[in-house]
Amino acid sequence: MLGNRYFMIGDFEAAAEEFEHALQYSGHSKVIRKKLIICHVQNNALNQALDLLISLVREDLEYTTKANPMEADCHSLELIGSIEQQFVIEKRDKQCLALAILWLFVNPLQSIRYFEFARMLMPKDDRIDEILSVLYQLTGTSTKTKQSQEVNTCKKQ
């Protein structure tokens, strides 16, 4: 599939177009949706990424959280490092949300921390609460993670 080729070389805009087209014909492929989520995050289309993530979490949470970040076609860790290195205070709401989404594919506990910060920065987005609720159940966490475990990059300064 052409989308995979674009994805592998990091052309996330072209990959997203191909994956959107492929979804029209393949129904609800989890693999395609996961890659499309990553493309949307990289392309700063976070609303689309969050909507797709919610549908994937509702359908198969285990698939979403048990991904192997070392797979050749998984750019999550690479993108996480890039976003964290280029963190800009003025964009922290979008960057926290992007990191929360990407961390979900790698480490649900880290994802929870970023989703909690995103919720503080965007309190009216019910999608964040829905994902947090599912993640709390998955990890056995019933309340916010301890303040001592906060991710410093999303704190208000």
Buried (B, 14 or more C-beta within 10 A) or exposed (E): BEBBEBBEEEBBEBBBBBBBBBBEEEEEBEBBBBBBBBBBBBBEBBEBBBBBBBBBBEEEBEBBBEBEBEEEEBBBBEBBEEBEEEBEEEEBBBBBBBBBBBBBBBBBEBBBBBBBBBBBBBEEBEBBEBBBEBBBEBBEBEEBBEEEEBBEBBEEE
